[in-house]
Amino acid sequence: MHDEESDIMIYRTIQEKLNILFKNIDVDANVKKIGTCEIEKEDYYSKCFAGTPSVVTNKGCLELQNTNIDLVQIIQKG
């Protein structure tokens, strides 16, 4: 790094990164802790079809305010 560049790195979760993106388009969002939303307790995909993944990782939720969308769930398939 050059001398004028800061050595400080800020760790942000995927929820915090998405929250910043939502703020850039003037949408207010609250970051929810993983496992606190009811929607996280349900199955994400049907395992009856061949093209659907069987392993899905929950990355948390964002609760949007003053929009037609109430909740955004972040999942990772693999």
N, CA, C and O atoms as CSV, one atom per row, in Angstrom:
chain,resi,resn,atom,element,x,y,z
A,1,MET,N,N,0.833,-1.188,0.000
A,1,MET,CA,C,0.000,0.000,0.000
A,1,MET,C,C,0.880,1.254,0.000
A,1,MET,O,O,2.022,1.239,0.458
A,2,HIS,N,N,0.326,2.302,-0.512
A,2,HIS,CA,C,1.026,3.577,-0.481
A,2,HIS,C,C,0.878,4.196,0.898
A,2,HIS,O,O,-0.008,3.817,1.664
A,3,ASP,N,N,1.727,5.127,1.205
A,3,ASP,CA,C,1.717,5.750,2.535
A,3,ASP,C,C,0.438,6.517,2.818
A,3,ASP,O,O,0.008,6.583,3.970
A,4,GLU,N,N,-0.187,7.104,1.792
A,4,GLU,CA,C,-1.390,7.900,2.041
A,4,GLU,C,C,-2.651,7.044,2.172
A,4,GLU,O,O,-3.706,7.563,2.535
A,5,GLU,N,N,-2.561,5.753,1.884
A,5,GLU,CA,C,-3.718,4.873,2.007
A,5,GLU,C,C,-3.815,4.320,3.422
A,5,GLU,O,O,-2.803,4.022,4.055
A,6,SER,N,N,-5.035,4.189,3.906
A,6,SER,CA,C,-5.280,3.670,5.251
A,6,SER,C,C,-5.117,2.152,5.283
A,6,SER,O,O,-5.467,1.465,4.323
A,7,ASP,N,N,-4.592,1.639,6.376
A,7,ASP,CA,C,-4.436,0.199,6.556
A,7,ASP,C,C,-5.640,-0.427,7.254
A,7,ASP,O,O,-5.645,-1.632,7.504
A,8,ILE,N,N,-6.639,0.354,7.567
A,8,ILE,CA,C,-7.807,-0.133,8.301
A,8,ILE,C,C,-8.773,-0.801,7.334
A,8,ILE,O,O,-9.179,-0.210,6.334
A,9,MET,N,N,-9.134,-2.044,7.648
A,9,MET,CA,C,-10.109,-2.778,6.858
A,9,MET,C,C,-11.364,-2.953,7.723
A,9,MET,O,O,-11.273,-3.354,8.883
A,10,ILE,N,N,-12.504,-2.657,7.162
A,10,ILE,CA,C,-13.766,-2.790,7.890
A,10,ILE,C,C,-14.452,-4.067,7.426
A,10,ILE,O,O,-14.753,-4.221,6.242
A,11,TYR,N,N,-14.703,-5.003,8.381
A,11,TYR,CA,C,-15.417,-6.239,8.067
A,11,TYR,C,C,-16.907,-5.971,8.117
A,11,TYR,O,O,-17.413,-5.455,9.114
A,12,ARG,N,N,-17.618,-6.317,7.047
A,12,ARG,CA,C,-19.065,-6.162,6.986
A,12,ARG,C,C,-19.677,-7.478,6.556
A,12,ARG,O,O,-19.152,-8.175,5.688
A,13,THR,N,N,-20.798,-7.804,7.181
A,13,THR,CA,C,-21.538,-8.994,6.782
A,13,THR,C,C,-22.297,-8.692,5.497
A,13,THR,O,O,-22.402,-7.538,5.080
A,14,ILE,N,N,-22.823,-9.738,4.879
A,14,ILE,CA,C,-23.580,-9.548,3.645
A,14,ILE,C,C,-24.835,-8.711,3.902
A,14,ILE,O,O,-25.265,-7.956,3.030
A,15,GLN,N,N,-25.426,-8.844,5.100
A,15,GLN,CA,C,-26.596,-8.030,5.427
A,15,GLN,C,C,-26.226,-6.552,5.488
A,15,GLN,O,O,-26.976,-5.703,5.005
A,16,GLU,N,N,-25.077,-6.240,6.079
A,16,GLU,CA,C,-24.646,-4.848,6.182
A,16,GLU,C,C,-24.313,-4.267,4.803
A,16,GLU,O,O,-24.594,-3.098,4.538
A,17,LYS,N,N,-23.718,-5.079,3.930
A,17,LYS,CA,C,-23.422,-4.615,2.580
A,17,LYS,C,C,-24.703,-4.311,1.808
A,17,LYS,O,O,-24.791,-3.294,1.120
A,18,LEU,N,N,-25.695,-5.196,1.925
A,18,LEU,CA,C,-26.973,-4.951,1.248
A,18,LEU,C,C,-27.700,-3.751,1.842
A,18,LEU,O,O,-28.362,-3.002,1.124
A,19,ASN,N,N,-27.576,-3.571,3.153
A,19,ASN,CA,C,-28.188,-2.416,3.798
A,19,ASN,C,C,-27.604,-1.120,3.241
A,19,ASN,O,O,-28.343,-0.158,3.034
A,20,ILE,N,N,-26.312,-1.076,2.997
A,20,ILE,CA,C,-25.677,0.104,2.405
A,20,ILE,C,C,-26.190,0.327,0.983
A,20,ILE,O,O,-26.445,1.465,0.588
A,21,LEU,N,N,-26.343,-0.751,0.213
A,21,LEU,CA,C,-26.884,-0.616,-1.142
A,21,LEU,C,C,-28.312,-0.085,-1.119
A,21,LEU,O,O,-28.675,0.755,-1.942
A,22,PHE,N,N,-29.123,-0.570,-0.184
A,22,PHE,CA,C,-30.501,-0.072,-0.060
A,22,PHE,C,C,-30.523,1.401,0.328
A,22,PHE,O,O,-31.360,2.155,-0.167
A,23,LYS,N,N,-29.622,1.818,1.201
A,23,LYS,CA,C,-29.563,3.231,1.594
A,23,LYS,C,C,-29.202,4.115,0.412
A,23,LYS,O,O,-29.656,5.257,0.330
A,24,ASN,N,N,-28.380,3.594,-0.517
A,24,ASN,CA,C,-28.007,4.369,-1.706
A,24,ASN,C,C,-29.197,4.640,-2.614
A,24,ASN,O,O,-29.179,5.604,-3.379
A,25,ILE,N,N,-30.231,3.806,-2.544
A,25,ILE,CA,C,-31.437,4.028,-3.352
A,25,ILE,C,C,-32.601,4.491,-2.481
A,25,ILE,O,O,-33.765,4.360,-2.861
A,26,ASP,N,N,-32.272,5.037,-1.299
A,26,ASP,CA,C,-33.252,5.639,-0.379
A,26,ASP,C,C,-34.304,4.659,0.127
A,26,ASP,O,O,-35.481,5.004,0.233
A,27,VAL,N,N,-33.882,3.442,0.437
A,27,VAL,CA,C,-34.756,2.448,1.053
A,27,VAL,C,C,-34.215,2.148,2.445
A,27,VAL,O,O,-33.054,1.765,2.595
A,28,ASP,N,N,-35.056,2.322,3.463
A,28,ASP,CA,C,-34.650,2.037,4.839
A,28,ASP,C,C,-34.803,0.550,5.124
A,28,ASP,O,O,-35.819,-0.059,4.791
A,29,ALA,N,N,-33.775,-0.024,5.746
A,29,ALA,CA,C,-33.796,-1.453,6.059
A,29,ALA,C,C,-33.178,-1.678,7.430
A,29,ALA,O,O,-32.257,-0.970,7.837
A,30,ASN,N,N,-33.706,-2.684,8.140
A,30,ASN,CA,C,-33.160,-3.097,9.429
A,30,ASN,C,C,-32.552,-4.488,9.276
A,30,ASN,O,O,-33.180,-5.394,8.726
A,31,VAL,N,N,-31.338,-4.646,9.764
A,31,VAL,CA,C,-30.662,-5.935,9.711
A,31,VAL,C,C,-31.186,-6.797,10.853
A,31,VAL,O,O,-31.161,-6.383,12.012
A,32,LYS,N,N,-31.660,-7.996,10.524
A,32,LYS,CA,C,-32.151,-8.948,11.524
A,32,LYS,C,C,-31.073,-9.977,11.834
A,32,LYS,O,O,-30.288,-10.341,10.958
A,33,LYS,N,N,-31.032,-10.441,13.062
A,33,LYS,CA,C,-30.090,-11.501,13.420
A,33,LYS,C,C,-30.508,-12.801,12.753
A,33,LYS,O,O,-31.693,-13.056,12.541
A,34,ILE,N,N,-29.524,-13.611,12.428
A,34,ILE,CA,C,-29.802,-14.891,11.768
A,34,ILE,C,C,-30.595,-15.793,12.708
A,34,ILE,O,O,-30.228,-15.979,13.868
A,35,GLY,N,N,-31.686,-16.349,12.190
A,35,GLY,CA,C,-32.518,-17.267,12.951
A,35,GLY,C,C,-33.651,-16.621,13.721
A,35,GLY,O,O,-34.366,-17.319,14.440
A,36,THR,N,N,-33.846,-15.308,13.600
A,36,THR,CA,C,-34.906,-14.646,14.359
A,36,THR,C,C,-36.202,-14.473,13.569
A,36,THR,O,O,-37.234,-14.157,14.160
A,37,CYS,N,N,-36.176,-14.673,12.250
A,37,CYS,CA,C,-37.375,-14.519,11.423
A,37,CYS,C,C,-38.079,-15.859,11.250
A,37,CYS,O,O,-37.429,-16.902,11.177
A,38,GLU,N,N,-39.398,-15.829,11.186
A,38,GLU,CA,C,-40.181,-17.054,10.998
A,38,GLU,C,C,-39.903,-17.697,9.647
A,38,GLU,O,O,-39.919,-18.923,9.534
A,39,ILE,N,N,-39.651,-16.898,8.631
A,39,ILE,CA,C,-39.445,-17.438,7.281
A,39,ILE,C,C,-38.173,-18.276,7.202
A,39,ILE,O,O,-38.057,-19.129,6.322
A,40,GLU,N,N,-37.230,-18.055,8.089
A,40,GLU,CA,C,-35.975,-18.805,8.066
A,40,GLU,C,C,-36.143,-20.253,8.535
A,40,GLU,O,O,-35.258,-21.081,8.318
A,41,LYS,N,N,-37.249,-20.554,9.162
A,41,LYS,CA,C,-37.472,-21.885,9.712
A,41,LYS,C,C,-38.101,-22.840,8.704
A,41,LYS,O,O,-38.220,-24.035,8.978
A,42,GLU,N,N,-38.507,-22.327,7.535
A,42,GLU,CA,C,-39.134,-23.149,6.509
A,42,GLU,C,C,-38.089,-23.641,5.512
A,42,GLU,O,O,-36.982,-23.107,5.452
A,43,ASP,N,N,-38.447,-24.676,4.720
A,43,ASP,CA,C,-37.563,-25.166,3.669
A,43,ASP,C,C,-37.453,-24.127,2.563
A,43,ASP,O,O,-38.426,-23.447,2.237
A,44,TYR,N,N,-36.260,-24.011,1.988
A,44,TYR,CA,C,-36.022,-23.027,0.942
A,44,TYR,C,C,-36.390,-23.565,-0.429
A,44,TYR,O,O,-36.961,-22.850,-1.252
A,45,TYR,N,N,-36.064,-24.823,-0.671
A,45,TYR,CA,C,-36.312,-25.448,-1.959
A,45,TYR,C,C,-36.963,-26.810,-1.738
A,45,TYR,O,O,-36.798,-27.435,-0.690
A,46,SER,N,N,-37.701,-27.248,-2.743
A,46,SER,CA,C,-38.240,-28.596,-2.716
A,46,SER,C,C,-37.151,-29.570,-3.133
A,46,SER,O,O,-36.468,-29.349,-4.132
A,47,LYS,N,N,-36.988,-30.625,-2.389
A,47,LYS,CA,C,-35.969,-31.618,-2.717
A,47,LYS,C,C,-36.533,-32.748,-3.582
A,47,LYS,O,O,-35.869,-33.764,-3.788
A,48,CYS,N,N,-37.761,-32.570,-4.089
A,48,CYS,CA,C,-38.394,-33.588,-4.921
A,48,CYS,C,C,-37.947,-33.503,-6.381
A,48,CYS,O,O,-38.123,-34.459,-7.137
A,49,PHE,N,N,-37.373,-32.372,-6.782
A,49,PHE,CA,C,-36.982,-32.180,-8.168
A,49,PHE,C,C,-35.463,-32.266,-8.294
A,49,PHE,O,O,-34.738,-31.876,-7.378
A,50,ALA,N,N,-34.987,-32.770,-9.412
A,50,ALA,CA,C,-33.558,-33.048,-9.586
A,50,ALA,C,C,-32.700,-31.784,-9.644
A,50,ALA,O,O,-31.542,-31.820,-9.226
A,51,GLY,N,N,-33.225,-30.688,-10.141
A,51,GLY,CA,C,-32.416,-29.482,-10.332
A,51,GLY,C,C,-32.267,-28.597,-9.115
A,51,GLY,O,O,-31.597,-27.566,-9.184
A,52,THR,N,N,-32.872,-28.971,-8.005
A,52,THR,CA,C,-32.811,-28.107,-6.825
A,52,THR,C,C,-31.697,-28.559,-5.889
A,52,THR,O,O,-31.467,-29.759,-5.741
A,53,PRO,N,N,-31.009,-27.624,-5.262
A,53,PRO,CA,C,-29.918,-28.001,-4.350
A,53,PRO,C,C,-30.449,-28.541,-3.035
A,53,PRO,O,O,-31.543,-28.179,-2.601
A,54,SER,N,N,-29.680,-29.399,-2.409
A,54,SER,CA,C,-30.097,-29.954,-1.123
A,54,SER,C,C,-29.438,-29.242,0.044
A,54,SER,O,O,-29.896,-29.373,1.179
A,55,VAL,N,N,-28.362,-28.483,-0.211
A,55,VAL,CA,C,-27.676,-27.757,0.851
A,55,VAL,C,C,-27.873,-26.265,0.619
A,55,VAL,O,O,-27.470,-25.736,-0.417
A,56,VAL,N,N,-28.485,-25.594,1.568
A,56,VAL,CA,C,-28.731,-24.165,1.482
A,56,VAL,C,C,-28.294,-23.535,2.793
A,56,VAL,O,O,-28.631,-24.032,3.868
A,57,THR,N,N,-27.545,-22.440,2.707
A,57,THR,CA,C,-27.069,-21.741,3.891
A,57,THR,C,C,-27.844,-20.444,4.050
A,57,THR,O,O,-27.943,-19.654,3.112
A,58,ASN,N,N,-28.384,-20.231,5.222
A,58,ASN,CA,C,-29.105,-19.010,5.530
A,58,ASN,C,C,-28.107,-17.925,5.903
A,58,ASN,O,O,-27.262,-18.136,6.772
A,59,LYS,N,N,-28.194,-16.769,5.261
A,59,LYS,CA,C,-27.295,-15.654,5.528
A,59,LYS,C,C,-27.983,-14.508,6.269
A,59,LYS,O,O,-27.352,-13.486,6.538
A,60,GLY,N,N,-29.272,-14.664,6.604
A,60,GLY,CA,C,-29.964,-13.642,7.375
A,60,GLY,C,C,-31.070,-12.954,6.598
A,60,GLY,O,O,-31.376,-13.318,5.462
A,61,CYS,N,N,-31.668,-11.943,7.238
A,61,CYS,CA,C,-32.788,-11.210,6.653
A,61,CYS,C,C,-32.606,-9.710,6.844
A,61,CYS,O,O,-31.920,-9.251,7.757
A,62,LEU,N,N,-33.240,-8.971,5.957
A,62,LEU,CA,C,-33.358,-7.527,6.080
A,62,LEU,C,C,-34.835,-7.181,6.069
A,62,LEU,O,O,-35.575,-7.645,5.201
A,63,GLU,N,N,-35.264,-6.386,7.008
A,63,GLU,CA,C,-36.651,-5.931,7.050
A,63,GLU,C,C,-36.717,-4.544,6.421
A,63,GLU,O,O,-36.136,-3.590,6.938
A,64,LEU,N,N,-37.435,-4.442,5.291
A,64,LEU,CA,C,-37.549,-3.173,4.577
A,64,LEU,C,C,-38.719,-2.374,5.111
A,64,LEU,O,O,-39.727,-2.935,5.542
A,65,GLN,N,N,-38.576,-1.058,5.079
A,65,GLN,CA,C,-39.626,-0.179,5.584
A,65,GLN,C,C,-40.065,0.774,4.484
A,65,GLN,O,O,-39.261,1.215,3.663
A,66,ASN,N,N,-41.363,1.085,4.482
A,66,ASN,CA,C,-41.979,2.004,3.526
A,66,ASN,C,C,-41.838,1.517,2.080
A,66,ASN,O,O,-41.660,2.323,1.167
A,67,THR,N,N,-41.918,0.200,1.875
A,67,THR,CA,C,-41.889,-0.377,0.532
A,67,THR,C,C,-42.972,-1.445,0.434
A,67,THR,O,O,-43.584,-1.812,1.437
A,68,ASN,N,N,-43.203,-1.938,-0.770
A,68,ASN,CA,C,-44.156,-3.029,-0.962
A,68,ASN,C,C,-43.581,-4.366,-0.529
A,68,ASN,O,O,-44.322,-5.335,-0.359
A,69,ILE,N,N,-42.270,-4.428,-0.347
A,69,ILE,CA,C,-41.590,-5.644,0.087
A,69,ILE,C,C,-41.309,-5.520,1.583
A,69,ILE,O,O,-40.715,-4.535,2.021
A,70,ASP,N,N,-41.733,-6.512,2.367
A,70,ASP,CA,C,-41.560,-6.446,3.804
A,70,ASP,C,C,-40.212,-7.009,4.262
A,70,ASP,O,O,-39.580,-6.461,5.165
A,71,LEU,N,N,-39.777,-8.103,3.636
A,71,LEU,CA,C,-38.623,-8.832,4.144
A,71,LEU,C,C,-37.806,-9.377,2.972
A,71,LEU,O,O,-38.366,-9.873,1.994
A,72,VAL,N,N,-36.483,-9.282,3.076
A,72,VAL,CA,C,-35.588,-9.877,2.093
A,72,VAL,C,C,-34.766,-10.919,2.819
A,72,VAL,O,O,-34.067,-10.604,3.782
A,73,GLN,N,N,-34.846,-12.160,2.364
A,73,GLN,CA,C,-34.047,-13.237,2.966
A,73,GLN,C,C,-32.861,-13.520,2.061
A,73,GLN,O,O,-33.013,-13.632,0.845
A,74,ILE,N,N,-31.684,-13.634,2.654
A,74,ILE,CA,C,-30.459,-13.883,1.914
A,74,ILE,C,C,-30.055,-15.329,2.134
A,74,ILE,O,O,-29.798,-15.743,3.264
A,75,ILE,N,N,-29.997,-16.102,1.050
A,75,ILE,CA,C,-29.599,-17.506,1.157
A,75,ILE,C,C,-28.475,-17.787,0.177
A,75,ILE,O,O,-28.310,-17.084,-0.820
A,76,GLN,N,N,-27.707,-18.822,0.472
A,76,GLN,CA,C,-26.626,-19.260,-0.410
A,76,GLN,C,C,-26.862,-20.726,-0.723
A,76,GLN,O,O,-26.991,-21.551,0.181
A,77,LYS,N,N,-26.917,-21.041,-1.994
A,77,LYS,CA,C,-27.113,-22.439,-2.370
A,77,LYS,C,C,-25.785,-23.037,-2.795
A,77,LYS,O,O,-24.889,-22.344,-3.276
A,78,GLY,N,N,-25.688,-24.329,-2.605
A,78,GLY,CA,C,-24.433,-24.937,-2.989
A,78,GLY,C,C,-24.438,-26.428,-2.901
A,78,GLY,O,O,-23.430,-27.068,-3.201
